[in-house]
Amino acid sequence: MSSSKLSKEFNQLVLEAVDEALSILGDEPVKRAFYYHLEKRAKIKCSEIPERLQEFHKALHQLFNGGACILERRISRNLYRRLGLELRANDGRNLADYVNEARIMYESL
């Protein structure tokens, strides 16, 4: 499989993991409101999240303060589960670190 196809598939899995994690906030209108504020405040479109992980991480912390850590863990857990990988939590690492690690493992499968 080509690397661009792998990258597109992986990015889609990241978006699905984010969307699933956001379900703890509420139903579809709440998720739409989150994506609206993400785009208006942080200038990050939903489709850009996989390519702009550090900015997404910062935006989560600006929008949710301490609650961002819960969302980040949930996103990471969702992504690793979708990939059939075991998430090994490590303090000091953020969402971008976990997603980038998963990307490397995914592309090496």
C-alpha positions as CSV (number, residue, x, y, z in Angstrom):
1,M,0.0,0.0,0.0
2,S,1.3,3.5,-0.9
3,S,2.5,5.8,1.9
4,S,-0.1,8.4,0.9
5,K,-2.9,5.9,1.2
6,L,-1.6,4.8,4.6
7,S,-1.4,8.4,5.7
8,K,-5.0,9.1,4.6
9,E,-6.2,6.0,6.3
10,F,-4.3,6.8,9.5
11,N,-5.6,10.4,9.5
12,Q,-9.2,9.1,9.1
13,L,-8.6,6.8,12.2
14,V,-7.3,9.8,14.2
15,L,-10.4,11.9,13.2
16,E,-12.7,9.0,14.2
17,A,-10.9,8.6,17.6
18,V,-11.3,12.4,18.2
19,D,-15.0,12.3,17.3
20,E,-15.6,9.3,19.5
21,A,-13.8,10.9,22.4
22,L,-15.9,14.1,22.1
23,S,-19.0,12.0,22.6
24,I,-18.4,12.3,26.4
25,L,-19.2,16.0,26.0
26,G,-22.7,15.4,24.6
27,D,-24.6,14.6,21.4
28,E,-24.0,15.8,17.8
29,P,-24.9,19.5,18.4
30,V,-22.3,19.7,21.2
31,K,-19.6,18.2,18.9
32,R,-20.5,20.6,16.1
33,A,-20.2,23.5,18.6
34,F,-16.8,22.2,19.7
35,Y,-15.6,22.0,16.0
36,Y,-17.0,25.5,15.4
37,H,-15.1,27.0,18.3
38,L,-11.9,25.0,17.3
39,E,-12.1,26.6,13.9
40,K,-13.0,30.1,15.0
41,R,-10.6,30.4,18.0
42,A,-7.7,28.2,17.0
43,K,-8.1,28.3,13.2
44,I,-8.0,24.5,13.0
45,K,-10.5,22.8,10.8
46,C,-11.6,19.3,11.8
47,S,-9.9,17.8,8.8
48,E,-6.6,19.4,9.8
49,I,-6.4,17.9,13.3
50,P,-4.2,14.9,12.3
51,E,-1.6,17.2,10.6
52,R,-1.8,19.9,13.3
53,L,-1.6,17.9,16.5
54,Q,0.5,20.3,18.6
55,E,-1.9,23.2,17.8
56,F,-4.9,20.9,18.5
57,H,-3.3,19.9,21.9
58,K,-2.9,23.6,22.7
59,A,-6.4,24.4,21.6
60,L,-7.9,21.6,23.8
61,H,-6.1,23.1,26.8
62,Q,-7.3,26.6,26.0
63,L,-10.9,25.4,25.6
64,F,-11.1,22.9,28.5
65,N,-8.2,23.7,30.8
66,G,-7.6,20.6,33.0
67,G,-10.3,18.7,31.3
68,A,-8.2,18.5,28.1
69,C,-6.1,15.8,29.7
70,I,-9.1,13.6,30.0
71,L,-10.0,14.1,26.3
72,E,-6.5,13.5,25.2
73,R,-6.2,10.2,27.1
74,R,-9.6,9.2,25.6
75,I,-8.5,10.1,22.1
76,S,-5.3,8.2,22.5
77,R,-7.0,5.2,23.9
78,N,-9.6,5.2,21.1
79,L,-6.9,5.5,18.4
80,Y,-4.7,2.7,19.9
81,R,-7.8,0.4,20.2
82,R,-8.7,1.0,16.6
83,L,-5.2,0.1,15.5
84,G,-5.1,-3.0,17.8
85,L,-2.2,-1.5,19.8
86,E,-1.7,-1.3,23.5
87,L,-1.5,2.2,24.9
88,R,1.3,2.6,27.4
89,A,0.5,5.8,29.3
90,N,3.6,7.9,30.1
91,D,3.5,11.1,32.1
92,G,5.0,14.0,30.3
93,R,3.7,12.9,26.9
94,N,0.8,14.7,25.2
95,L,-1.7,13.7,22.5
96,A,0.7,14.6,19.7
97,D,3.4,12.3,21.1
98,Y,1.0,9.4,21.3
99,V,-0.5,9.9,17.9
100,N,2.9,10.3,16.3
101,E,4.1,7.1,18.0
102,A,0.9,5.3,16.7
103,R,1.6,6.6,13.2
104,I,5.1,5.1,13.2
105,M,3.7,1.7,14.4
106,Y,0.9,1.8,11.9
107,E,3.1,2.5,9.0
108,S,5.5,-0.3,10.0
109,L,2.7,-2.9,10.1
